[in-house]
């Protein structure tokens, strides 16, 4: 394809005559067919999709997510897509917004650790909504899910840690690009339209980290809005709106403004060369607890000591060594973390989570719903922290914990990386148990079993009739 005038413009690093990055994304993604995706990656995509649907269904059952239900009702029915928790179909853009927010609202969704991307909560809602709207096959859904997921992770790997350093959540600001790619693949956009869709998506990128200081539930929209925005970007490109091809590398583009990293475009160009060859989906960590991923290895450390015979009532103090880069979310400001204003805010509080584990012996969805508990805050006051000198964040989410007992005995343990990563997989049965516990909060009868079967058979089904039917069998 001949280069356009936009392609001939200088890149952010002053290198002329290179294809614009958005165009390179479009070319690379459109060239990968479903049969090019390895069988194990397809199987992983189905596992991740089922997990996303499960956590979204669990979230739909919670009272604090009623505003999302009201939003769906306000837009009305009449479309062909499914909003989780609703029996009647809705417009695709509404479904993407609602489902993305639900899937992210519990902090129960998986993370690609090195890029710190909650990719599934953006691309799953878009792929589901557009497939339902178009009557597309399960194989097309899986292809869009995988390729948008892979591109999303590469966006983050090009500037690791740079977005949060400047106050942005990467899932929120990078998500519209992934949503646009997923929708564009399913709508059959050509490379020119896809390039514009990505350019349009960049003008809709948003998502600041200020929510953490008050525990504002708007963080759920950090996946819902990118899903919605990406889908609309693809639709706008389909009907002729154009977007800048240099949206990623331009002087006023994505990396310059959100990451302030002049080297990121060159890194992304390198990462894109492996799209369709290297599969980052194999590296993603799912969760079995509904809390910030950074906290989970610390919970595992404390659980290990409790299993070894430590009695909760005998704990005088807990000291945590925290990998550098995590502290701004789970430790700072410390006074705020010791007494969060709500249980939702406590999802990002290292001391509160450890205090809850001491009090209850387990961490569940209910741990972080409703008001904070004074008894848990009292236990949280026993926790202190310091930076970990040898951490490898964000490549690994490690933890080191030392407990001092009332008799002044010191007990220490550590984990090198969070469970759920390829090197530390969950035990057989843990993820299915999570799915059924989540899905049964909203679906009735045998709908959870039918949903699991429908997802398992996606690559062999001509449409989503079975999956949609199971999702709409709500209480």
C-alpha positions in Angstrom: 0.0 0.0 0.0 1.5 3.4 -1.0 2.4 5.8 1.8 0.0 8.7 2.5 1.1 12.2 3.3 0.6 11.5 7.0 3.0 8.6 6.7 5.6 10.8 5.2 5.6 13.1 8.2 8.5 13.0 10.6 8.0 10.7 13.6 8.4 11.9 17.1 12.1 11.0 17.0 12.7 12.7 13.7 12.9 9.6 11.5 11.3 10.3 8.1 9.7 7.7 5.7 8.7 5.2 8.3 5.1 3.9 8.4 3.1 5.7 11.1 2.7 3.4 14.1 -1.1 3.3 13.8 -0.8 2.2 10.2 1.7 -0.5 11.3 -0.7 -1.7 13.9 -3.5 -1.9 11.3 -1.3 -3.8 8.8 0.1 -6.2 11.3 -3.2 -7.1 12.9 -5.2 -7.4 9.7 -2.6 -9.8 8.4 -3.1 -12.4 11.2 -5.8 -14.9 10.5 -7.5 -17.0 13.1 -5.7 -20.1 12.0 -2.4 -18.4 12.6 -3.1 -18.2 16.4 -1.6 -21.3 18.2 -4.1 -23.7 19.7 -2.8 -23.1 23.3 -3.4 -19.3 22.8 -6.9 -19.9 21.6 -7.5 -22.1 24.7 -6.1 -19.3 26.9 -8.3 -16.8 25.2 -11.4 -18.9 26.1 -10.2 -19.2 29.7 -9.7 -15.4 30.0 -13.0 -14.6 28.3 -14.9 -17.0 30.6 -13.1 -15.4 33.6 -14.1 -11.9 32.4 -17.7 -12.9 32.0 -17.7 -14.4 35.5 -16.3 -11.4 37.3 -18.7 -9.1 35.3 -21.7 -11.2 36.4 -20.6 -11.1 40.1 -20.2 -7.3 39.8 -23.7 -7.0 38.3 -25.2 -8.5 41.4 -23.8 -5.9 43.8 -25.8 -2.9 45.1 -23.0 -0.4 44.5 -23.2 -1.1 40.7 -26.8 0.0 40.4 -25.8 3.2 38.7 -24.6 1.2 35.8 -27.9 -0.7 35.7 -29.7 2.7 35.7 -27.5 3.8 32.8 -28.4 0.8 30.7 -32.1 1.3 31.5 -31.8 5.0 30.5 -30.5 4.1 27.0 -33.2 1.6 26.6 -33.4 -1.6 24.6 -33.6 -2.3 20.9 -30.1 -3.4 20.1 -28.7 -6.9 19.7 -26.0 -6.9 22.4 -26.1 -8.2 26.0 -25.5 -6.1 29.1 -24.6 -8.3 32.0 -27.5 -8.7 34.4 -30.1 -7.8 31.8 -32.4 -10.2 29.9 -33.3 -7.8 27.1 -30.9 -6.8 24.4 -29.3 -3.3 24.3 -27.3 -1.2 21.8 -23.7 -2.5 21.4 -22.1 0.8 22.6 -24.1 0.7 25.8 -23.3 -3.0 26.4 -19.5 -2.3 25.9 -19.6 0.6 28.4 -21.6 -1.3 31.1 -19.8 -4.6 30.7 -16.3 -3.1 30.7 -17.1 -1.2 33.9 -18.6 -4.3 35.6 -15.6 -6.5 34.6 -13.2 -4.0 36.2 -15.2 -2.9 39.2 -14.3 -5.7 41.6 -10.5 -5.7 40.9 -11.1 -9.3 40.1 -10.0 -9.2 36.5 -6.6 -10.5 35.3 -3.5 -8.4 34.7 -0.6 -8.6 32.3 1.9 -7.8 35.0 4.8 -6.3 33.0 2.6 -3.8 31.1 0.1 -3.5 34.1 -2.8 -3.9 31.6 -6.3 -5.1 32.5 -6.7 -5.9 28.8 -9.5 -8.4 29.1 -11.9 -5.9 30.7 -11.6 -3.7 27.6 -11.4 -6.1 24.7 -13.9 -8.7 26.0 -16.9 -6.3 26.2 -16.1 -4.9 22.7 -15.7 -8.3 21.1 -18.9 -9.6 22.6 -21.0 -6.6 21.8 -19.9 -6.3 18.2 -20.1 -10.0 17.5 -23.7 -10.1 18.9 -24.6 -7.1 16.8 -23.1 -8.5 13.6 -24.1 -12.1 14.1 -20.4 -13.1 13.8 -18.8 -16.4 14.6 -17.1 -17.4 17.7 -13.8 -17.8 15.9 -14.0 -14.1 14.8 -14.7 -13.1 18.3 -11.6 -15.0 19.6 -9.4 -13.6 16.8 -10.4 -10.0 17.7 -10.0 -10.7 21.4 -6.5 -12.1 21.0 -5.1 -9.5 18.6 -6.5 -6.5 20.4 -5.2 -8.0 23.7 -1.8 -8.5 22.2 -1.6 -5.0 20.8 -2.8 -3.5 24.1 0.0 -5.2 26.0 2.6 -4.0 23.5 1.4 -0.4 24.0 2.2 -0.7 27.7 5.5 -2.6 27.3 6.8 0.3 25.2 6.7 2.6 28.3 6.5 0.4 31.4 5.6 2.4 34.5 5.6 5.7 32.7 1.8 6.2 32.7 1.2 5.7 36.4 4.3 7.9 37.2 2.4 10.8 35.6 -1.0 10.0 37.2 -2.7 7.9 34.5 -3.9 4.4 34.7 -2.6 2.6 31.6 -5.7 0.5 31.2 -7.8 3.6 30.9 -5.6 5.7 28.5 -4.4 2.8 26.4 -7.7 0.9 26.3 -9.4 2.9 23.5 -6.8 1.8 21.0 -7.4 -1.9 21.9 -11.2 -1.4 21.8 -10.9 0.2 18.4 -8.8 -2.6 17.1 -11.1 -5.3 18.4 -14.2 -3.5 16.9 -12.4 -2.7 13.7 -11.4 -6.3 13.1 -15.0 -7.5 13.7 -16.5 -4.8 11.5 -14.1 -5.7 8.7 -12.4 -2.2 8.4 -9.7 -2.0 5.8 -6.3 -0.8 6.8 -7.0 2.9 6.0 -10.2 2.8 8.1 -8.4 0.9 10.9 -5.6 3.5 11.0 -8.2 6.2 11.4 -10.1 4.3 14.1 -6.9 4.2 16.1 -6.3 7.9 15.5 -9.9 8.7 16.6 -9.5 6.5 19.7 -6.5 8.5 20.9 -8.6 11.6 21.2 -10.9 9.7 23.6 -8.1 8.4 25.9 -8.6 9.4 29.5 -8.3 8.0 33.1 -6.5 9.7 36.0 -5.5 8.0 39.2 -7.1 10.5 41.6 -9.9 8.0 42.4 -7.6 6.1 44.8 -7.5 8.9 47.4 -11.3 8.7 48.0 -12.0 5.2 46.8 -14.3 6.6 44.1 -16.0 3.9 42.2 -15.5 5.7 39.0 -12.4 3.5 38.5 -14.8 0.9 37.0 -15.1 3.3 34.0 -11.4 2.9 33.4 -12.2 -0.2 31.4 -15.9 0.6 30.5 -15.1 3.9 28.8 -12.2 2.6 26.7 -14.5 -0.2 25.5 -17.2 2.2 24.6 -14.8 4.8 23.1 -13.0 2.2 21.0 -16.2 0.8 19.6 -17.4 4.3 18.7 -14.0 5.1 17.2 -14.3 2.1 14.8 -17.8 3.0 13.9 -16.9 6.6 13.1 -14.0 5.4 11.0 -16.3 3.0 9.2 -18.5 5.9 8.1 -15.7 8.2 7.0 -14.3 10.1 10.0 -10.5 10.3 9.9 -8.0 10.2 12.7 -4.3 11.1 12.8 -2.0 8.2 11.8 0.7 9.6 14.1 -1.5 9.5 17.2 1.0 7.2 19.0 4.4 8.8 18.1 3.5 12.4 17.2 4.7 15.5 19.1 1.3 15.8 20.6 0.5 12.1 20.5 -0.1 9.4 23.1 3.4 8.7 24.3 4.5 12.3 24.3 1.6 13.5 26.5 0.7 10.5 28.7 4.1 8.8 29.2 6.4 11.7 28.4 8.8 9.1 27.0 10.5 10.0 23.7 11.9 6.5 23.3 8.5 4.7 23.6 7.5 4.9 19.9 10.7 3.2 18.9 10.1 0.4 21.5 6.6 0.0 20.3 7.8 -0.4 16.7 10.0 -3.2 17.8 7.3 -4.9 19.8 4.9 -4.7 16.9 7.3 -6.7 14.7 6.5 -9.7 16.9 2.7 -9.4 16.6 1.4 -12.7 15.4 4.6 -14.5 16.5 5.1 -13.9 20.2 2.0 -14.3 22.3 1.9 -12.2 25.6 -1.4 -13.8 26.5 0.6 -16.7 27.8 2.1 -14.4 30.4 -1.0 -13.0 32.0 -2.0 -13.5 35.6 -5.6 -14.2 36.6 -6.8 -13.6 40.1 -8.7 -15.6 42.8 -9.2 -12.6 45.1 -11.1 -9.4 44.4 -8.4 -6.9 45.3 -5.5 -4.9 43.8 -3.1 -7.3 42.2 -0.1 -5.8 44.0 -1.6 -6.8 47.4 -2.2 -10.4 46.6 1.4 -11.7 47.1 1.4 -10.1 50.6 -1.8 -11.9 51.4 -0.2 -15.2 50.3 2.8 -14.6 52.6 0.5 -14.0 55.6 -1.6 -17.1 54.7 1.6 -19.2 54.6 2.5 -18.2 58.1 -1.0 -18.8 59.4 -1.0 -22.3 57.8 2.3 -23.0 59.6 0.7 -22.4 62.9 0.8 -18.6 63.5 -2.3 -17.6 65.5 -3.9 -14.3 64.4 -4.3 -13.2 68.0 -0.6 -13.7 68.6 0.4 -11.1 65.8 1.9 -8.0 67.3 3.3 -6.5 64.1 3.6 -7.1 60.4 6.3 -5.5 58.3 6.0 -5.6 54.5 8.8 -5.0 52.0 7.1 -3.5 48.9 8.6 -3.5 45.4 9.4 0.0 44.2 6.6 1.3 41.9 3.8 -0.3 43.8 3.9 2.0 46.8 1.9 4.9 45.2 -1.1 2.7 44.9 -1.1 0.4 48.0 0.9 2.4 50.6 0.7 6.1 50.0 -0.4 8.1 51.8 0.0 5.7 54.7 -2.5 7.4 57.1 -5.2 7.1 54.4 -4.4 3.4 53.8 -4.6 2.7 57.5 -8.2 4.0 57.7 -9.7 3.9 54.2 -13.0 5.8 53.8 -14.8 2.8 52.3 -14.3 -0.9 51.8 -14.0 -0.2 48.1 -11.1 2.2 48.8 -9.6 -0.6 50.9 -9.1 -2.7 47.7 -6.0 -0.6 47.3 -4.9 -0.6 51.0 -2.1 -3.1 51.9 -2.6 -2.8 55.7 -6.4 -3.1 55.5 -6.3 -6.2 53.4 -3.8 -7.9 55.8 -6.0 -6.8 58.7 -9.0 -8.3 57.1 -7.2 -11.6 56.6 -6.2 -11.7 60.2 -9.8 -11.0 61.3 -11.7 -13.3 59.0 -9.1 -15.9 57.9 -10.1 -15.3 54.3 -10.6 -12.6 51.6 -13.8 -12.6 49.7 -15.8 -10.3 47.5 -17.7 -9.2 50.6 -14.4 -8.0 52.3 -14.4 -4.9 50.1 -18.1 -4.0 50.0 -19.9 -1.5 52.2 -18.2 0.6 55.0 -14.8 -0.1 56.4 -14.7 -2.1 59.7 -13.2 -0.7 62.9 -11.9 -4.1 64.0 -10.1 -4.5 60.7 -8.6 -1.0 60.9 -7.4 -1.9 64.4 -5.5 -4.8 62.9 -4.3 -2.8 60.0 -2.6 -0.4 62.5 -0.1 -3.2 63.2 1.3 -3.1 59.7 4.3 -1.2 58.5 6.2 -1.1 55.2 9.5 -0.2 53.6 10.8 -0.3 50.0 12.1 -3.7 48.8 15.7 -3.3 47.8 15.7 -6.1 45.3 12.2 -6.1 43.7 11.6 -6.6 40.0 8.4 -4.7 39.5 6.6 -4.6 37.1 8.0 -7.8 35.6 7.2 -9.6 38.9 4.8 -8.8 41.7 6.8 -10.1 44.7 6.4 -9.7 48.4 8.3 -10.1 51.6 6.6 -10.2 55.0 8.0 -10.4 58.6 5.6 -11.0 61.5 6.6 -10.2 65.1 4.6 -12.2 67.7 3.6 -11.1 71.1 6.5 -13.1 72.5 8.9 -11.2 70.2 9.4 -14.1 67.8 10.1 -13.1 64.2 8.6 -15.1 61.4 9.5 -14.3 57.8 8.3 -15.5 54.4 8.4 -14.2 50.8 7.2 -14.9 47.3 9.0 -14.1 44.1 5.9 -13.5 42.0 2.1 -13.4 42.4 0.2 -16.6 41.9 -1.6 -17.1 38.6 1.5 -16.2 36.5 2.9 -19.0 34.2 5.6 -19.8 36.7 3.1 -20.1 39.5 -0.2 -21.4 38.2 -3.3 -21.9 40.3 -4.1 -25.4 41.5 -6.5 -27.4 39.4 -10.1 -26.3 40.1 -9.4 -22.9 41.5 -10.4 -20.9 38.4 -13.5 -23.0 37.7 -14.6 -22.5 41.3 -14.1 -18.8 41.0 -16.2 -18.7 37.8 -19.1 -20.7 39.2 -19.2 -18.7 42.5 -19.3 -15.5 40.4 -21.7 -16.6 37.7 -24.3 -18.1 40.1 -24.7 -14.7 41.8 -26.5 -13.5 38.7 -27.5 -16.4 36.5 -30.2 -18.9 37.3 -30.6 -22.6 36.8 -28.1 -24.3 34.6 -27.1 -21.1 32.8 -23.5 -21.0 34.3 -22.9 -24.5 33.0 -24.3 -23.6 29.6 -22.2 -20.5 29.5 -19.0 -22.4 30.2 -19.9 -24.9 27.5 -20.6 -22.1 25.0 -17.3 -20.4 25.6 -15.5 -23.7 25.3 -17.0 -24.3 21.9 -16.6 -20.7 20.6 -14.0 -21.6 18.0 -16.5 -24.2 16.5 -19.7 -22.2 16.5 -21.1 -20.0 13.7 -22.7 -17.5 16.0 -23.1 -16.6 19.7 -26.7 -17.8 20.1 -25.8 -20.3 22.9 -23.5 -17.9 24.7 -26.1 -15.0 24.5 -28.9 -17.3 25.7 -27.0 -18.3 28.8 -25.9 -14.7 29.6 -29.5 -13.5 29.5 -30.9 -16.1 31.8 -30.7 -13.8 34.8 -32.3 -13.8 38.2 
